[in-house]
Amino acid sequence: MDKTIAEAAGQWLERNGRDARKQIISYRLKNDEPAHRVGRIQVSRRTDWELTHPDLDSPEQISDADVTIFVAGGEGTFFAANWARIAGKPVLGVGQFGGAGASLYEKEREQFGRRYSHLVSIEDFDNLNQDTDNVSQLAEDVLALCENLTIPNTVFIVMPFKEEFDELYKVYKAVCNDFGFDVVRTDKVYSLEKILPRILNGIRHSAFVIADVTKTSPNVFYEIGFAEGLGRPIIATAKVGTKLPFDIADTPVTFWDNLDDLKSKLEPMINEVKIGLGKGYKTNR
C-alpha cells in the first residue's frame, strides 16, 4: 500500500511539474530497506514502530507532521494512529477504503466533541466518510479538513463588554468574515461555562486576536498578555487621541478616526496575518 500510494503521488507530481523530492518524504527503519524509492527517503533513528519504548518518543513521520491521515491498512496502521494520539496529532481515518482507516474514522468521530469541535464542523469531519467515485475531490476535501484543523479559523475579539462598542465589533466582524474568518467575542456566545475559562479557551483556539484599547481595563491587558504568551498575532486598535498606558507601550497600536477609517486600516493588516498563517491572499472579494 505504501509503495502504491507513493508511486501514484509521484506520478501526479511529475504530471504537474512538481518536484517529488520536495513533496514526498518517507522514513525507513534504521536497519531496513525502504518500501519504495519515490521522493526523499529519510533514515529513522528507530529500529521498530512498537509502542513498548519507555520514553514513548513518537516516530519522526508522526512527530514532524501537523496531521496524520490513514487510508485502509491493518495492525501497523493502528500502531501509527496510537503514536499520533500520544503525540497529540489529529488522526484522520478515510472511511471509503475500509480497513483500519474506516475504524479510525469511527473512533475519532466518537471523540469529535472533545478533540475537534472547536476547530471544524461535524459536517466537514464527515467528509472523511463520503462514498464517491471522484477520488480527486475526496483528496481535496480531506486536505481542506487538514488545513482547518491545523490553522485556526477564528479571531478572538478583546474589548469591554459595553453597548457603546457594538458598532466597533460589527466592523471587526465584517472585515474578518470578508477574509474567511469567524469571530468570537465572549459576551456574544451563550455558554454555561465560567467566563474566564471561556476567554482563555477562545484565545487559545484562535488564529489571532484583535484588541481595542480605546478604553482599557485590567481584563483587556490580561487577555492581551495571555495572547502574547501563546504567540498569537495581535492587532491592537484605538481611537485617535487615546493616551496609551504603560502596560502596552511596546505594543504596536493602529489609531482610527472613524469606523470607515478603521475598516480601511484593518483590511491590509488582516490580509498580512492571513498570509503569515499560510492561508494565502484574500480571495472573498
CORSULGI-V572522 format. One line per field, one symbol per residue. phi: phi as a letter, one per 30 degrees, with the letter a starting at -180 (. if undefined). psi: psi as a letter, one per 40 degrees, with the letter a starting at -180 (. if undefined). burial: + if it has 16 or more other ideal C-beta (glycine too) atoms within 10 Angstrom, else -. Layout:
# CORSULGI-V572522
phi: ???
psi: ???
burial: ???
This chain:
# CORSULGI-V572522
phi: .edddddddddddddciccddcccbbbcdecccddabciccccddccacdccddchddeeddddddbccbchibedddeddddddddicecccddeciidedddedddddceedcbddcbddddddddcdcbdcdddedddddddedddcceccccccaddbddcddddddeddddedcicdbbbedccdaddeddedddddddccdabcbccdbdaeddddddddddddidebccbadejdcddeebdccdbccbcbddddedddeddddddddddicidebdb
psi: dddddddddddddddefihddedhhiiiideiiieifhahhihieieieieehdefhiideddeidihhhhaibddddddddddddefihhhhhddeaadddddddddddeddddedediiddddeddeihiegddddddddddddddddhieihhhhiigideedddddddddddddeeiiihhdeehhieiiddddddddddeidihhhhfdhiiddddddddddddefhihhhiiihehhhiddfdehhhhhididdddddddddddddddddeeeaihee.
burial: -----+--++--+------+---+-++------+-+-++-+--+-+--+--------++-++--+-+++++++---+++++++++-+-+++++++++-+++++++--++-----++--++----+-++---------+--++--++-++--++++++++-----+--++-+++-++-++-+-++++-----------++++++--+++++++++-+---++-++-++----++++++++--+-----+----+-++-----+--++--+++-++--+-+------
